[in-house]
Every structure is written in C-alpha cells, then in structure tokens.
Amino acid sequence: MKKITKIEENKNVTDAKRKLRVAAYCRVSTDSDAQAESLEAQVTHYENYIAARNDWKCAGVYYDEGITGTKKEKRPELNRMLADCKAGKIDFIISKSISRFSRNTADCLELVRKLLNLNIPVYFEKENINTGSMESELFLSILSSMAADESLSISENSKWSVQRRFENATFKIGCPPYGYDWNKQNIVVNPEQAAIVKRIFASALSGIGTAKIANMLNEEKIPTRKGHHWSASTVKGILTNEKYTGDVLFQKTYTDAQFNRHHNCGEKNQYFVSDHHEAIISHSEFEAAEKMLKQHAKEKNVIPDSEKYQNRYAFSGKIICGKCGSTFKRRTHYTSGDSYIVSLPAGKGKC
C-alpha cells in the first residue's frame, strides 16, 4: 500500500509571495509652507501605514505638490503612478480622500475604471470606499461630484477675493517680472537685472531685433530669472510688459469654468494701477519700444492672428489639431545648452 505524507505549506514563504504591492497617492494644491508640512505628514503616514501591514509591500508614495486636482493631465506624479500600474508594479492604491485623488468627477471615474480594468482597486480612507468591492459607481459618482462642486466653490471664492483686491489696488504680485524682487510686501528693483532690462530696451530702440538681442545675451551667458536661455519671445515679453514703467495692468488673463486659462480680450474687467512701484524705464521709452516692435512686424509682413502670420513657414497653418481644431504654430523650446523647434496648437488654452 502506498504511503502518502502531507508536507505542510510554509506560511511565511506563501505570505511573502502574496504580499500586495501597495502604492499611496497624495496631493496638495499649493506650495505654501503649511501645505508642504501637510504633504510631508501624508507621505510619512502612508509609509508607516503600509509598513505596519505584514501582507503589504510598499510600491511607492506618489505625490504632486502645488498642483490642482481638477485636471489629471497636469499631475506628473499621478501619471507616473498610472504608468507603473500599467507596467505591473502596483496591486493596490490608497489615497486620503476622493478630493485628493481628483476634484473632477469625469476624471475620477475614468481613473477608477482604468485601474479596475488592470485589477487594481483604490481605497479612499476618508470615505471608506474600496473600489474593488464596490457594487455600483453611483455612490462614487455622488461623492466625486461633491468634490468637484467644492473645488468650484473654492475657485469662485478665490476669484471674488482677487477681484476685490484688484479693485482696491491691494493685490500683491508674488511673482514679479525679471528686473524685480519680492520683499514679502512689495516688488522692488533688482539692480543687476534692472541693468539688463535697460540694456534690452536700449538695444531695441537702436533698431536691434528681439532674436539678435536674445543671442547677444546668450553669448554673454547672462541667465534669465529661471536660469534658462533667452529667446526672442522672452525679450519681446520684457519689451511689452508695462510693469517696467511702474504701472500694472491686472487681469490680463482669466480662468473659465473648465479651469482653462485664456488671454483677456475684453471678456473680463481689467484694472490699471499707475505708479504701483518703482519704474525701471520711462513711459516714453516703453511707448517707443512698442512702436519699434510694430514697425519690425510690419516690415516682415507679420500680422498677429492672421493667415499671413500662420503661413510664415512651410507647414504653418496646414496642420490642424484634431482635438480643438486650431492650427499648429512654430515654437522654439530651449533646454540647458540647446534649443529645438516644435509645432504646437494655437488654441489659446482649448487643448
């Protein structure tokens, strides 16, 4: 008669093999010190939370800092996490709440569906929802809608606050242009950069084009505010910025209900404040530079937002964006020590 001996399983080995690779996603919408502390606390919490489970293995903590939750396309860490999910590196995801995961109902449902198709559930701590055991999307849809409404309410309140500060001229310019610094109260002149600004205006008034001015600054290894290379558009941006005269025009751009930013061409009120801060150049110099730019454009037969402008190059105006319907325009992108030409849709925020 055959003798059968049962060999018991090694539970430690089995548990090790079956450990879930768990990732956490965190997000804060601003890069303030308080929010940074909140983000750091979230990261620490999830590292400890995952490590405390014997059946879990940390697959990483992904976090986006100072980024809105209304659009998934603008969150690099979220997209990196999704890429790792597709690569089979993650089995389970945890997040503090639905609003931290996404404030857009459509995006939230789309993300959850994509992850479920990969057999990756998401657990929302605050709402105590595990999408892997969820029978219907209805409850998730309702909570996602509430998160989206909350985001819209916060946005409207913020816009109202900014509008009031525009009206009474108390709005603080936290990110001053090249040539100025922020002293936590006002924008003040940066002497070293101001000298470059004056030089740019002097060069333009002497008849030198924006591209040549940019090349001249790059050859002398003079960095921009962010340490990048100068371009013709960067120089033109300085020559057309009224802040160098000491004046400020508020609300040059605005954000629509879909959180897309547009140039303000009369759709919203604008507010002009004269003598807002110390000037670097005079009004006469600014106006003369503006006339010079228009003259250069006229000589090159360039008319902004017209067919002539779009057809300056071989393929300009011939490539159409399939999403927004706008034509592609030539752009020059600059990287450290190099530059390259690209074509981008000129949809003014539609894409």
HUBELTA-V246889 format. One record per residue. N is the residue number from 1. PHI is phi in whole degrees, 0 to 359 (999 if undefined). PSI is psi in whole degrees, -180 to 180 (NA if undefined). NEAR is the number of other C-alpha atoms within 12 Angstrom. Layout:
# HUBELTA-V246889
n;phi;psi;near
N;PHI;PSI;NEAR
N;PHI;PSI;NEAR
This chain:
# HUBELTA-V246889
n;phi;psi;near
1;999;135;3
2;290;139;4
3;258;124;5
4;249;128;6
5;245;122;6
6;277;126;6
7;258;113;7
8;295;144;9
9;291;148;9
10;273;101;10
11;297;-32;13
12;295;-42;13
13;293;-43;12
14;297;-44;13
15;297;-38;16
16;295;-39;16
17;289;-30;15
18;266;4;16
19;299;132;23
20;284;135;25
21;274;105;30
22;254;131;37
23;245;153;38
24;239;146;44
25;238;131;44
26;233;156;44
27;203;141;40
28;233;145;35
29;273;-13;31
30;228;163;18
31;256;31;18
32;288;164;14
33;299;-41;14
34;297;-43;15
35;291;-34;20
36;297;-40;22
37;295;-39;17
38;297;-43;23
39;296;-44;30
40;298;-39;23
41;294;-39;20
42;296;-45;29
43;298;-47;30
44;298;-42;21
45;302;-48;21
46;287;-33;32
47;298;-44;26
48;288;-38;19
49;298;-44;25
50;287;-40;28
51;295;-25;23
52;286;-15;13
53;264;125;18
54;290;-25;20
55;265;8;23
56;242;150;29
57;230;131;30
58;290;123;30
59;258;7;27
60;122;152;32
61;246;116;36
62;258;133;37
63;215;138;35
64;251;128;35
65;248;130;31
66;69;31;23
67;233;137;29
68;293;152;32
69;262;11;39
70;278;-20;36
71;224;121;29
72;291;-25;29
73;295;-25;20
74;264;13;21
75;242;95;28
76;299;-39;22
77;290;-37;27
78;297;-44;36
79;293;-34;21
80;293;-38;24
81;295;-42;35
82;297;-39;32
83;296;-40;18
84;292;-33;26
85;296;-45;30
86;294;-29;19
87;278;0;14
88;79;25;19
89;265;-9;23
90;228;140;33
91;250;-24;35
92;206;145;39
93;233;138;46
94;237;146;44
95;215;152;37
96;299;-46;31
97;200;170;32
98;298;-40;43
99;293;-30;36
100;287;-32;40
101;285;-45;47
102;192;138;45
103;259;9;39
104;247;120;35
105;302;-48;33
106;298;-44;23
107;297;-42;27
108;299;-49;36
109;295;-39;29
110;297;-43;22
111;296;-45;32
112;298;-43;35
113;296;-43;22
114;300;-42;20
115;290;-38;29
116;294;-34;26
117;296;-25;17
118;266;7;24
119;62;39;20
120;240;104;33
121;284;160;31
122;238;134;40
123;247;123;31
124;260;113;31
125;299;-52;23
126;300;-46;16
127;273;-8;22
128;55;48;19
129;245;127;28
130;249;112;27
131;294;-17;35
132;287;-29;24
133;251;14;15
134;278;125;20
135;280;-29;11
136;218;152;15
137;276;-3;24
138;300;-50;14
139;297;-43;20
140;297;-39;33
141;297;-42;26
142;296;-47;21
143;293;-35;29
144;294;-40;35
145;297;-39;26
146;296;-39;22
147;295;-40;29
148;294;-41;32
149;296;-38;21
150;297;-41;23
151;297;-43;29
152;296;-40;26
153;296;-43;16
154;298;-42;18
155;297;-45;25
156;295;-41;18
157;296;-40;14
158;295;-43;15
159;298;-42;22
160;298;-43;14
161;297;-45;16
162;297;-40;22
163;300;-44;22
164;297;-39;18
165;288;-31;19
166;298;-46;24
167;293;-37;19
168;258;12;15
169;60;34;23
170;250;7;19
171;290;131;26
172;266;129;21
173;273;95;27
174;287;-24;15
175;239;82;19
176;291;158;26
177;287;169;32
178;305;132;35
179;108;-11;33
180;230;158;31
181;234;162;24
182;252;122;19
183;257;23;15
184;76;0;12
185;229;-46;15
186;216;171;19
187;267;135;29
188;234;156;28
189;291;133;28
190;264;107;24
191;306;-43;17
192;294;-46;19
193;288;-34;24
194;299;-35;26
195;296;-36;20
196;291;-39;32
197;298;-46;42
198;298;-39;29
199;294;-39;26
200;297;-45;41
201;294;-41;39
202;297;-41;24
203;294;-42;27
204;296;-41;35
205;289;-19;26
206;274;-1;17
207;102;3;20
208;280;134;24
209;286;163;31
210;297;-38;33
211;295;-41;25
212;292;-37;21
213;296;-43;34
214;298;-44;34
215;298;-39;23
216;297;-44;24
217;292;-38;26
218;293;-40;26
219;297;-33;14
220;273;3;14
221;58;38;16
222;272;117;22
223;279;156;24
224;283;-179;26
225;302;-40;23
226;267;9;15
227;81;13;15
228;269;180;21
229;279;152;31
230;281;147;39
231;228;167;30
232;300;-38;28
233;291;-34;23
234;295;-44;31
235;296;-43;36
236;297;-36;31
237;299;-37;24
238;290;-43;40
239;293;-20;41
240;250;10;30
241;265;113;31
242;293;-15;33
243;298;-24;36
244;289;-13;42
245;268;-1;32
246;93;-5;28
247;261;163;25
248;222;134;30
249;250;112;27
250;272;152;32
251;65;54;29
252;286;-25;22
253;231;166;21
254;211;161;26
255;249;131;23
256;274;-175;19
257;294;-22;18
258;266;13;19
259;64;28;24
260;264;139;19
261;265;139;18
262;228;156;23
263;289;137;20
264;277;104;20
265;254;36;13
266;107;-3;13
267;291;-30;14
268;233;160;18
269;294;146;18
270;241;156;21
271;228;121;26
272;255;126;21
273;241;116;23
274;272;152;19
275;52;44;19
276;287;-34;25
277;204;179;27
278;293;134;24
279;276;152;29
280;258;-35;37
281;232;165;32
282;275;163;22
283;296;-36;23
284;294;-40;15
285;295;-42;28
286;297;-46;32
287;294;-37;22
288;293;-39;23
289;294;-38;35
290;297;-43;24
291;295;-38;19
292;296;-42;27
293;297;-42;34
294;295;-38;22
295;294;-42;19
296;298;-41;22
297;295;-39;19
298;294;-40;15
299;295;-33;12
300;273;2;15
301;61;36;17
302;259;122;20
303;239;109;19
304;304;143;17
305;60;31;17
306;233;170;16
307;296;-33;17
308;297;-41;17
309;293;-44;23
310;292;-26;28
311;257;27;22
312;291;-29;21
313;243;169;19
314;304;-42;14
315;254;2;17
316;296;132;25
317;82;-3;26
318;256;-16;20
319;255;123;21
320;249;135;21
321;289;127;19
322;287;-13;13
323;266;-49;14
324;250;-10;16
325;82;2;17
326;273;159;24
327;278;153;29
328;278;145;30
329;234;151;31
330;287;134;24
331;224;151;20
332;250;121;20
333;256;139;21
334;246;133;23
335;239;180;15
336;297;108;16
337;79;9;15
338;206;166;14
339;214;155;16
340;210;154;14
341;265;135;14
342;226;165;15
343;243;129;24
344;231;148;25
345;293;136;26
346;264;50;28
347;274;3;22
348;54;49;23
349;93;-2;21
350;288;-33;22
351;270;NA;22
